[in-house]
Structures are given as C-alpha cells and as structure tokens.
Amino acid sequence: MDCARVRPQNKSYNLLLWIGHPGSAAEARPSTSEELITRVGRRIAEIRRAKGLTQAEFAELMECSVQYVGLLEREKQNLTLAKLVEIAEILETTFEALVQKPKKRSLEIRRGMPKSA
C-alpha cells in the first residue's frame, strides 16, 4: 500500500499506516496510539542510553526538564511530529528509528541518579 495515496481524515491512522511501510510485517505495526506512544518512549530511552547520555544530559540538549524526559520515556507524554523530529536530530538518528519496535523486549526504568564510577 502506498501511503502517499492514502489520506484518511484521522491523522493518527495516517501516521500508523506510514510507520508500517510497505513490505513490513503486519505485527510490527502499532495497532493503537497508546502502543505507538509506548514504542516511541522506549526507543527514545534505548537510543539515549546507547549514546551514553543520562536523562539530565539529554534534557539539557532538548532544553527541557529531566522530569519531561522521564515522562517521555515512561510513555506518559504524547509527542507532536515536530518534537519527534527534534528528538531524532538531537539523538543523531532518524524519525523512522524512533518509531521502530524496541530492540529489547522490556525496558527497565530505574529511579534515581546514576552511580558514580
């Protein structure tokens, strides 16, 4: 299905169609907006950690609070497309990478400050 030709009225549905681009497995597509928010939050945390950034460092790059980053990663914050693009640029990745299925089955969210070496 060519998503450029599909223009439904529901913008969330349009985004969900785009994420599951042609040739991808149907089960890789998020079925609800909540599933998409969960996927993106987990991917942000996964990519941030892979880059070696703490939440505080990432928050400074985003010019936001650490609490906001925590909300993103715990899937408590809905994002605009513009904010997703901004996050992708900060993490030096692509928009597509942020909406992919997380590599880890579950992501452990730990509270508190990282331990000093």
WOGIKA-V538704 format. One record per pair of residues at least 4 apart in sequence whose C-alpha atoms are under 6 Angstrom apart, sorted by the first residue. I is the first residue (numbers start at 0). J is the second residue. If there is no record, write none. Layout:
BEGIN
I_J + I_J
END
This chain:
BEGIN
0_21 + 2_17 + 19_23 + 19_28 + 29_34 + 29_35 + 36_74 + 37_74 + 39_97 + 39_98 + 40_71 + 40_72 + 40_74 + 41_72 + 42_46 + 42_97 + 42_101 + 43_47 + 44_72 + 47_52 + 48_52 + 52_56 + 54_58 + 55_65 + 58_62 + 58_63 + 58_64 + 58_65 + 70_75 + 70_76 + 71_75 + 71_76 + 84_94 + 87_91 + 87_92 + 87_93 + 87_94
END
